[in-house]
Amino acid sequence: MKARVTVTLKNGVLDPQGKAIEGALKSLGVEGIDGVRQGKVFDIELGTTDRSKAEAALKAACEKLLANTVIENYRVEIA
């Protein structure tokens, strides 16, 4: 079973890396950029076919390691 975990900063949390990317895009002449927020994507392969167990394991992984839940949100998608 394959899954994707997407981790992003919560609204209101400053994102200096996103601002740097935004500035770089503008300096490269990319038009129409109003803002950039950066995040992390984890593609994970699981050794189970039980969807509920996989989801529980991934949520535990996010809470313990993949996301800092004080300042980040996460989304789990199972393929």
N, CA, C and O atoms as a GROMACS GRO file, in nm:
protein
  316
    1MET      N    1   0.085  -0.116   0.000
    1MET     CA    2   0.000   0.000   0.000
    1MET      C    3   0.090   0.123   0.000
    1MET      O    4   0.192   0.127   0.069
    2LYS      N    5   0.052   0.223  -0.078
    2LYS     CA    6   0.130   0.346  -0.085
    2LYS      C    7   0.049   0.461  -0.027
    2LYS      O    8  -0.074   0.465  -0.034
    3ALA      N    9   0.124   0.555   0.031
    3ALA     CA   10   0.059   0.672   0.090
    3ALA      C   11   0.145   0.794   0.067
    3ALA      O   12   0.265   0.784   0.043
    4ARG      N   13   0.082   0.908   0.075
    4ARG     CA   14   0.153   1.035   0.068
    4ARG      C   15   0.112   1.119   0.188
    4ARG      O   16  -0.007   1.135   0.217
    5VAL      N   17   0.212   1.171   0.258
    5VAL     CA   18   0.189   1.260   0.371
    5VAL      C   19   0.240   1.397   0.331
    5VAL      O   20   0.356   1.412   0.291
    6THR      N   21   0.155   1.498   0.341
    6THR     CA   22   0.192   1.635   0.309
    6THR      C   23   0.189   1.716   0.437
    6THR      O   24   0.089   1.718   0.509
    7VAL      N   25   0.301   1.784   0.465
    7VAL     CA   26   0.314   1.865   0.586
    7VAL      C   27   0.332   2.010   0.544
    7VAL      O   28   0.420   2.041   0.464
    8THR      N   29   0.249   2.099   0.598
    8THR     CA   30   0.258   2.242   0.567
    8THR      C   31   0.251   2.323   0.696
    8THR      O   32   0.199   2.278   0.797
    9LEU      N   33   0.304   2.443   0.688
    9LEU     CA   34   0.296   2.533   0.803
    9LEU      C   35   0.152   2.579   0.823
    9LEU      O   36   0.079   2.600   0.726
   10LYS      N   37   0.112   2.595   0.947
   10LYS     CA   38  -0.021   2.646   0.977
   10LYS      C   39  -0.030   2.792   0.934
   10LYS      O   40   0.071   2.863   0.928
   11ASN      N   41  -0.152   2.835   0.904
   11ASN     CA   42  -0.174   2.976   0.870
   11ASN      C   43  -0.130   3.063   0.987
   11ASN      O   44  -0.154   3.029   1.103
   12GLY      N   45  -0.065   3.173   0.957
   12GLY     CA   46  -0.019   3.264   1.061
   12GLY      C   47   0.124   3.238   1.106
   12GLY      O   48   0.184   3.322   1.173
   13VAL      N   49   0.180   3.123   1.069
   13VAL     CA   50   0.319   3.093   1.103
   13VAL      C   51   0.406   3.152   0.993
   13VAL      O   52   0.383   3.127   0.875
   14LEU      N   53   0.507   3.229   1.032
   14LEU     CA   54   0.596   3.289   0.934
   14LEU      C   55   0.669   3.181   0.855
   14LEU      O   56   0.706   3.077   0.909
   15ASP      N   57   0.689   3.207   0.726
   15ASP     CA   58   0.753   3.111   0.636
   15ASP      C   59   0.866   3.181   0.559
   15ASP      O   60   0.847   3.220   0.444
   16PRO      N   61   0.983   3.198   0.623
   16PRO     CA   62   1.092   3.268   0.555
   16PRO      C   63   1.140   3.197   0.429
   16PRO      O   64   1.181   3.262   0.333
   17GLN      N   65   1.136   3.065   0.428
   17GLN     CA   66   1.178   2.993   0.307
   17GLN      C   67   1.079   3.019   0.193
   17GLN      O   68   1.121   3.037   0.078
   18GLY      N   69   0.952   3.021   0.223
   18GLY     CA   70   0.851   3.053   0.123
   18GLY      C   71   0.871   3.193   0.068
   18GLY      O   72   0.857   3.215  -0.052
   19LYS      N   73   0.903   3.289   0.156
   19LYS     CA   74   0.928   3.427   0.111
   19LYS      C   75   1.050   3.432   0.021
   19LYS      O   76   1.050   3.504  -0.079
   20ALA      N   77   1.156   3.357   0.055
   20ALA     CA   78   1.277   3.354  -0.027
   20ALA      C   79   1.246   3.295  -0.165
   20ALA      O   80   1.295   3.346  -0.266
   21ILE      N   81   1.166   3.190  -0.170
   21ILE     CA   82   1.127   3.130  -0.297
   21ILE      C   83   1.045   3.229  -0.379
   21ILE      O   84   1.066   3.243  -0.500
   22GLU      N   85   0.953   3.297  -0.313
   22GLU     CA   86   0.871   3.397  -0.381
   22GLU      C   87   0.959   3.505  -0.443
   22GLU      O   88   0.941   3.542  -0.559
   23GLY      N   89   1.055   3.555  -0.366
   23GLY     CA   90   1.146   3.658  -0.417
   23GLY      C   91   1.229   3.608  -0.534
   23GLY      O   92   1.250   3.680  -0.631
   24ALA      N   93   1.277   3.484  -0.525
   24ALA     CA   94   1.357   3.426  -0.633
   24ALA      C   95   1.274   3.411  -0.760
   24ALA      O   96   1.322   3.441  -0.870
   25LEU      N   97   1.150   3.366  -0.747
   25LEU     CA   98   1.064   3.352  -0.864
   25LEU      C   99   1.041   3.486  -0.931
   25LEU      O  100   1.046   3.498  -1.054
   26LYS      N  101   1.016   3.588  -0.850
   26LYS     CA  102   0.994   3.722  -0.906
   26LYS      C  103   1.119   3.774  -0.974
   26LYS      O  104   1.111   3.836  -1.080
   27SER      N  105   1.237   3.749  -0.914
   27SER     CA  106   1.361   3.797  -0.976
   27SER      C  107   1.392   3.721  -1.105
   27SER      O  108   1.466   3.771  -1.190
   28LEU      N  109   1.336   3.600  -1.121
   28LEU     CA  110   1.353   3.524  -1.244
   28LEU      C  111   1.251   3.563  -1.351
   28LEU      O  112   1.252   3.508  -1.461
   29GLY      N  113   1.165   3.657  -1.317
   29GLY     CA  114   1.068   3.706  -1.414
   29GLY      C  115   0.937   3.628  -1.417
   29GLY      O  116   0.856   3.647  -1.508
   30VAL      N  117   0.916   3.541  -1.320
   30VAL     CA  118   0.790   3.467  -1.315
   30VAL      C  119   0.683   3.563  -1.264
   30VAL      O  120   0.694   3.617  -1.154
   31GLU      N  121   0.580   3.583  -1.344
   31GLU     CA  122   0.476   3.680  -1.310
   31GLU      C  123   0.355   3.614  -1.247
   31GLU      O  124   0.331   3.495  -1.265
   32GLY      N  125   0.279   3.693  -1.174
   32GLY     CA  126   0.154   3.647  -1.117
   32GLY      C  127   0.168   3.574  -0.984
   32GLY      O  128   0.071   3.515  -0.936
   33ILE      N  129   0.285   3.578  -0.923
   33ILE     CA  130   0.306   3.511  -0.794
   33ILE      C  131   0.264   3.608  -0.684
   33ILE      O  132   0.322   3.716  -0.669
   34ASP      N  133   0.164   3.569  -0.606
   34ASP     CA  134   0.117   3.652  -0.496
   34ASP      C  135   0.168   3.605  -0.361
   34ASP      O  136   0.160   3.679  -0.262
   35GLY      N  137   0.219   3.483  -0.354
   35GLY     CA  138   0.270   3.431  -0.229
   35GLY      C  139   0.311   3.286  -0.246
   35GLY      O  140   0.258   3.214  -0.330
   36VAL      N  141   0.407   3.243  -0.164
   36VAL     CA  142   0.453   3.105  -0.166
   36VAL      C  143   0.463   3.055  -0.023
   36VAL      O  144   0.516   3.124   0.064
   37ARG      N  145   0.412   2.936   0.001
   37ARG     CA  146   0.428   2.866   0.130
   37ARG      C  147   0.493   2.733   0.097
   37ARG      O  148   0.444   2.660   0.010
   38GLN      N  149   0.600   2.700   0.163
   38GLN     CA  150   0.669   2.575   0.135
   38GLN      C  151   0.626   2.468   0.235
   38GLN      O  152   0.574   2.498   0.342
   39GLY      N  153   0.649   2.344   0.198
   39GLY     CA  154   0.612   2.233   0.285
   39GLY      C  155   0.698   2.111   0.255
   39GLY      O  156   0.801   2.120   0.188
   40LYS      N  157   0.655   1.997   0.306
   40LYS     CA  158   0.727   1.871   0.287
   40LYS      C  159   0.629   1.765   0.239
   40LYS      O  160   0.512   1.764   0.277
   41VAL      N  161   0.678   1.676   0.153
   41VAL     CA  162   0.598   1.564   0.105
   41VAL      C  163   0.676   1.436   0.131
   41VAL      O  164   0.794   1.427   0.099
   42PHE      N  165   0.609   1.337   0.188
   42PHE     CA  166   0.668   1.206   0.215
   42PHE      C  167   0.586   1.101   0.139
   42PHE      O  168   0.466   1.087   0.163
   43ASP      N  169   0.650   1.028   0.050
   43ASP     CA  170   0.587   0.914  -0.016
   43ASP      C  171   0.630   0.790   0.060
   43ASP      O  172   0.749   0.760   0.070
   44ILE      N  173   0.533   0.718   0.114
   44ILE     CA  174   0.561   0.608   0.205
   44ILE      C  175   0.496   0.480   0.153
   44ILE      O  176   0.381   0.481   0.110
   45GLU      N  177   0.572   0.371   0.157
   45GLU     CA  178   0.518   0.240   0.123
   45GLU      C  179   0.496   0.162   0.252
   45GLU      O  180   0.583   0.155   0.338
   46LEU      N  181   0.378   0.104   0.263
   46LEU     CA  182   0.340   0.031   0.384
   46LEU      C  183   0.326  -0.118   0.353
   46LEU      O  184   0.285  -0.156   0.244
   47GLY      N  185   0.359  -0.200   0.450
   47GLY     CA  186   0.351  -0.344   0.433
   47GLY      C  187   0.221  -0.402   0.482
   47GLY      O  188   0.218  -0.515   0.531
   48THR      N  189   0.113  -0.328   0.470
   48THR     CA  190  -0.018  -0.377   0.512
   48THR      C  191  -0.121  -0.347   0.404
   48THR      O  192  -0.102  -0.257   0.322
   49THR      N  193  -0.228  -0.424   0.404
   49THR     CA  194  -0.339  -0.397   0.312
   49THR      C  195  -0.461  -0.344   0.387
   49THR      O  196  -0.564  -0.314   0.327
   50ASP      N  197  -0.448  -0.334   0.519
   50ASP     CA  198  -0.557  -0.284   0.604
   50ASP      C  199  -0.550  -0.131   0.607
   50ASP      O  200  -0.460  -0.072   0.668
   51ARG      N  201  -0.645  -0.070   0.541
   51ARG     CA  202  -0.646   0.076   0.526
   51ARG      C  203  -0.651   0.148   0.662
   51ARG      O  204  -0.580   0.247   0.681
   52SER      N  205  -0.732   0.101   0.753
   52SER     CA  206  -0.745   0.170   0.882
   52SER      C  207  -0.617   0.158   0.964
   52SER      O  208  -0.579   0.253   1.033
   53LYS      N  209  -0.550   0.043   0.959
   53LYS     CA  210  -0.422   0.028   1.029
   53LYS      C  211  -0.316   0.118   0.968
   53LYS      O  212  -0.237   0.179   1.039
   54ALA      N  213  -0.316   0.125   0.835
   54ALA     CA  214  -0.219   0.210   0.766
   54ALA      C  215  -0.240   0.357   0.804
   54ALA      O  216  -0.145   0.428   0.833
   55GLU      N  217  -0.365   0.400   0.804
   55GLU     CA  218  -0.396   0.538   0.839
   55GLU      C  219  -0.355   0.568   0.984
   55GLU      O  220  -0.300   0.675   1.011
   56ALA      N  221  -0.382   0.477   1.074
   56ALA     CA  222  -0.345   0.496   1.214
   56ALA      C  223  -0.193   0.503   1.230
   56ALA      O  224  -0.142   0.586   1.306
   57ALA      N  225  -0.122   0.417   1.159
   57ALA     CA  226   0.025   0.418   1.167
   57ALA      C  227   0.082   0.547   1.112
   57ALA      O  228   0.176   0.603   1.169
   58LEU      N  229   0.026   0.595   1.002
   58LEU     CA  230   0.075   0.720   0.942
   58LEU      C  231   0.046   0.840   1.031
   58LEU      O  232   0.129   0.930   1.045
   59LYS      N  233  -0.072   0.843   1.090
   59LYS     CA  234  -0.104   0.953   1.181
   59LYS      C  235  -0.011   0.953   1.301
   59LYS      O  236   0.032   1.059   1.347
   60ALA      N  237   0.020   0.835   1.353
   60ALA     CA  238   0.115   0.825   1.465
   60ALA      C  239   0.253   0.874   1.422
   60ALA      O  240   0.321   0.943   1.498
   61ALA      N  241   0.295   0.837   1.301
   61ALA     CA  242   0.425   0.882   1.249
   61ALA      C  243   0.429   1.034   1.238
   61ALA      O  244   0.531   1.096   1.268
   62CYS      N  245   0.320   1.092   1.194
   62CYS     CA  246   0.313   1.239   1.182
   62CYS      C  247   0.321   1.305   1.319
   62CYS      O  248   0.396   1.401   1.339
   63GLU      N  249   0.244   1.253   1.412
   63GLU     CA  250   0.241   1.312   1.546
   63GLU      C  251   0.376   1.299   1.618
   63GLU      O  252   0.414   1.387   1.695
   64LYS      N  253   0.448   1.190   1.592
   64LYS     CA  254   0.573   1.164   1.663
   64LYS      C  255   0.696   1.221   1.593
   64LYS      O  256   0.792   1.259   1.660
   65LEU      N  257   0.696   1.227   1.458
   65LEU     CA  258   0.819   1.262   1.388
   65LEU      C  259   0.802   1.352   1.267
   65LEU      O  260   0.874   1.452   1.254
   66LEU      N  261   0.710   1.321   1.179
   66LEU     CA  262   0.706   1.388   1.050
   66LEU      C  263   0.660   1.533   1.055
   66LEU      O  264   0.700   1.614   0.971
   67ALA      N  265   0.578   1.567   1.153
   67ALA     CA  266   0.525   1.704   1.163
   67ALA      C  267   0.542   1.757   1.304
   67ALA      O  268   0.529   1.685   1.402
   68ASN      N  269   0.572   1.885   1.312
   68ASN     CA  270   0.572   1.956   1.440
   68ASN      C  271   0.430   2.013   1.452
   68ASN      O  272   0.402   2.120   1.398
   69THR      N  273   0.344   1.943   1.522
   69THR     CA  274   0.202   1.978   1.523
   69THR      C  275   0.170   2.111   1.592
   69THR      O  276   0.057   2.158   1.586
   70VAL      N  277   0.269   2.171   1.655
   70VAL     CA  278   0.248   2.304   1.713
   70VAL      C  279   0.238   2.407   1.601
   70VAL      O  280   0.158   2.500   1.609
   71ILE      N  281   0.320   2.391   1.497
   71ILE     CA  282   0.325   2.491   1.389
   71ILE      C  283   0.291   2.435   1.252
   71ILE      O  284   0.284   2.510   1.155
   72GLU      N  285   0.270   2.302   1.242
   72GLU     CA  286   0.245   2.242   1.112
   72GLU      C  287   0.117   2.159   1.111
   72GLU      O  288   0.078   2.099   1.212
   73ASN      N  289   0.053   2.157   0.995
   73ASN     CA  290  -0.059   2.068   0.968
   73ASN      C  291  -0.009   1.954   0.882
   73ASN      O  292   0.093   1.967   0.814
   74TYR      N  293  -0.080   1.841   0.883
   74TYR     CA  294  -0.044   1.733   0.793
   74TYR      C  295  -0.170   1.673   0.733
   74TYR      O  296  -0.279   1.680   0.790
   75ARG      N  297  -0.151   1.613   0.616
   75ARG     CA  298  -0.261   1.547   0.546
   75ARG      C  299  -0.210   1.410   0.501
   75ARG      O  300  -0.102   1.401   0.443
   76VAL      N  301  -0.287   1.306   0.526
   76VAL     CA  302  -0.251   1.169   0.488
   76VAL      C  303  -0.343   1.126   0.374
   76VAL      O  304  -0.465   1.132   0.386
   77GLU      N  305  -0.283   1.081   0.263
   77GLU     CA  306  -0.359   1.029   0.149
   77GLU      C  307  -0.309   0.888   0.121
   77GLU      O  308  -0.189   0.866   0.100
   78ILE      N  309  -0.400   0.792   0.121
   78ILE     CA  310  -0.365   0.654   0.093
   78ILE      C  311  -0.414   0.619  -0.047
   78ILE      O  312  -0.531   0.639  -0.081
   79ALA      N  313  -0.323   0.566  -0.128
   79ALA     CA  314  -0.357   0.534  -0.268
   79ALA      C  315  -0.432   0.403  -0.275
   79ALA      O  316  -0.468   0.359  -0.384
   0.00000   0.00000   0.00000
